[in-house]
Amino acid sequence: MTYDSQLPPPTGDPISHRISLFKGRSRWVFEWTLGDEDNLIDAVSELAADERVPLDWFDVAMVRQQMLQAVPEP
């Protein structure tokens, strides 16, 4: 998992964030705006619950951890 800090924010909004998760040959890019973290975790959790999607609960934990590192504390 990497935090694409060298890339411009996805929407040009300074409070937008993007992280990438590399797993096997797949690359997942997750984008969110400040305050929308819970919605992203819910969406990633739904993906992990779907056995057709190659994400698991460890990946959800990694996304959450990277989100916490990407967003400065208030």
Contacts in CASP RR format, 6 or more apart in sequence:
PFRMAT RR
TARGET T0000
AUTHOR 0000-0000-0000
METHOD contacts of the structure
MODEL  1
MTYDSQLPPPTGDPISHRISLFKGRSRWVFEWTLGDEDNLIDAVSELAAD
ERVPLDWFDVAMVRQQMLQAVPEP
1 19 0 8 1.000
1 20 0 8 1.000
1 21 0 8 1.000
1 22 0 8 1.000
1 62 0 8 1.000
1 63 0 8 1.000
1 66 0 8 1.000
2 19 0 8 1.000
2 20 0 8 1.000
2 22 0 8 1.000
3 17 0 8 1.000
3 18 0 8 1.000
3 19 0 8 1.000
3 20 0 8 1.000
3 66 0 8 1.000
3 69 0 8 1.000
3 70 0 8 1.000
4 18 0 8 1.000
4 19 0 8 1.000
4 20 0 8 1.000
4 29 0 8 1.000
5 70 0 8 1.000
7 18 0 8 1.000
9 15 0 8 1.000
9 16 0 8 1.000
9 17 0 8 1.000
9 18 0 8 1.000
10 16 0 8 1.000
10 18 0 8 1.000
10 31 0 8 1.000
11 31 0 8 1.000
11 33 0 8 1.000
13 33 0 8 1.000
15 33 0 8 1.000
15 34 0 8 1.000
16 31 0 8 1.000
16 32 0 8 1.000
16 33 0 8 1.000
16 34 0 8 1.000
17 31 0 8 1.000
17 32 0 8 1.000
17 33 0 8 1.000
17 34 0 8 1.000
17 67 0 8 1.000
17 70 0 8 1.000
17 71 0 8 1.000
18 29 0 8 1.000
18 30 0 8 1.000
18 31 0 8 1.000
19 29 0 8 1.000
19 30 0 8 1.000
19 63 0 8 1.000
19 66 0 8 1.000
19 67 0 8 1.000
19 70 0 8 1.000
20 27 0 8 1.000
20 28 0 8 1.000
20 29 0 8 1.000
20 30 0 8 1.000
21 27 0 8 1.000
21 28 0 8 1.000
21 29 0 8 1.000
21 30 0 8 1.000
21 55 0 8 1.000
21 59 0 8 1.000
21 62 0 8 1.000
21 63 0 8 1.000
21 66 0 8 1.000
22 28 0 8 1.000
23 54 0 8 1.000
23 55 0 8 1.000
23 59 0 8 1.000
26 54 0 8 1.000
28 55 0 8 1.000
30 40 0 8 1.000
30 44 0 8 1.000
30 63 0 8 1.000
32 39 0 8 1.000
32 40 0 8 1.000
32 67 0 8 1.000
34 71 0 8 1.000
37 67 0 8 1.000
37 71 0 8 1.000
40 63 0 8 1.000
40 67 0 8 1.000
41 60 0 8 1.000
41 63 0 8 1.000
41 64 0 8 1.000
41 67 0 8 1.000
44 55 0 8 1.000
44 59 0 8 1.000
44 60 0 8 1.000
44 63 0 8 1.000
45 60 0 8 1.000
47 53 0 8 1.000
47 55 0 8 1.000
48 55 0 8 1.000
48 56 0 8 1.000
48 57 0 8 1.000
48 59 0 8 1.000
48 60 0 8 1.000
END
